[in-house]
Amino acid sequence: MKIYNFAFGPYPQRVNIYLAEKSPPNVERVIFDAPDKQAGVPPASIKALTPTGAMPILRDEDGAIIGQSLAILEYLESKVSGPDMLGATPAAKARTREFVQVFDEALTFFGLWARHGSDLGRDTVRISLDVAAICAARYFDQLRLIEKMMSQSDFITGDRVTIADCVAMATLQYAADFYDVPVPDDCQRLARWCAEFRQRPSAASPRYPEDKRAIALGLMAQTGVGF
Ligand SMILES: N[C@@H](CCC(=O)N[C@@H](CS)C(=O)NCC(=O)O)C(=O)O
């Protein structure tokens, strides 16, 4: 089985963190530094594997092609060996998926905020401070919802690492490291979990392109957003 992915980015990083936690045998990783159309990175033949051409993409030996990071995580959970990272019972699986869904929605709002608010998008998309403000508020609402859903346990769903931790860390790490957007002060459980999970080798900060990061940092000030 092969996974094509980027070294950084909120969707790719879900899978990078997962693979570091799970350490499955027989999964080959092909990691691209950053998208570069001019240089043909990722190659057109890889992008053509799925309708979106976005990373990550999984190609299995039997020819199965999976796009979409969450589908890839579920596919890996059902196919590779390693610690159970979904949940042992239907209720535990459902709890993991509840968190994954809320974090996924959070990332959609964050992505819209960043894309349409950051100076980084100035030459490629329509900039709208209204869209940015609305989506920033919705992003923080999602984090506050997660705060309510969490218990005092060590990990997002309970006492073991699940795919919810991978999705959560990929989101919060990207927001903090690339855009300088922290977890709000009133999300104390989430902030504590984030600080602790960041110590794990799986959550080591990826290498970001520094030229882009320099423009992205300070998203809150750029878009006039506070908590
Ligand atoms: N919903 C998709 C999003 C994937 C995505 O947007 N990937 C970005 C990197 S963060 C990408 O490949 N962008 C470059 C491109 O689309 O060409 C998923 O969950 O996998």
The ligand as an SDF file (V2000), in Angstrom:
LIG
                    3D

 20 19  0  0  0  0  0  0  0  0999 V2000
  -10.9420   17.1420    2.0090 N   0  0  0  0  0  0  0  0  0  0  0  0
   -9.6210   16.7390    1.5630 C   0  0  0  0  0  0  0  0  0  0  0  0
   -8.7490   17.9830    1.4820 C   0  0  0  0  0  0  0  0  0  0  0  0
   -7.3740   17.7080    0.9290 C   0  0  0  0  0  0  0  0  0  0  0  0
   -6.6260   18.9900    0.6250 C   0  0  0  0  0  0  0  0  0  0  0  0
   -7.2180   20.0720    0.4710 O   0  0  0  0  0  0  0  0  0  0  0  0
   -5.3030   18.8720    0.5010 N   0  0  0  0  0  0  0  0  0  0  0  0
   -4.5020   20.0240    0.1850 C   0  0  0  0  0  0  0  0  0  0  0  0
   -3.3100   20.1070    1.1190 C   0  0  0  0  0  0  0  0  0  0  0  0
   -3.7990   20.6560    2.7440 S   0  0  0  0  0  0  0  0  0  0  0  0
   -3.9450   19.9120   -1.2220 C   0  0  0  0  0  0  0  0  0  0  0  0
   -3.5640   18.8500   -1.6600 O   0  0  0  0  0  0  0  0  0  0  0  0
   -3.8540   21.0500   -1.9240 N   0  0  0  0  0  0  0  0  0  0  0  0
   -3.2130   21.1300   -3.2000 C   0  0  0  0  0  0  0  0  0  0  0  0
   -4.1350   20.8300   -4.3280 C   0  0  0  0  0  0  0  0  0  0  0  0
   -5.3510   20.6850   -4.0950 O   0  0  0  0  0  0  0  0  0  0  0  0
   -3.6440   20.7760   -5.4560 O   0  0  0  0  0  0  0  0  0  0  0  0
   -9.0610   15.6960    2.5330 C   0  0  0  0  0  0  0  0  0  0  0  0
   -9.5740   15.5900    3.6630 O   0  0  0  0  0  0  0  0  0  0  0  0
   -8.1560   14.9530    2.1560 O   0  0  0  0  0  0  0  0  0  0  0  0
  1  2  1  0
  2  3  1  0
  2 18  1  0
  3  4  1  0
  4  5  1  0
  5  6  2  0
  5  7  1  0
  7  8  1  0
  8  9  1  0
  8 11  1  0
  9 10  1  0
 11 12  2  0
 11 13  1  0
 13 14  1  0
 14 15  1  0
 15 16  2  0
 15 17  1  0
 18 19  2  0
 18 20  1  0
M  END
$$$$
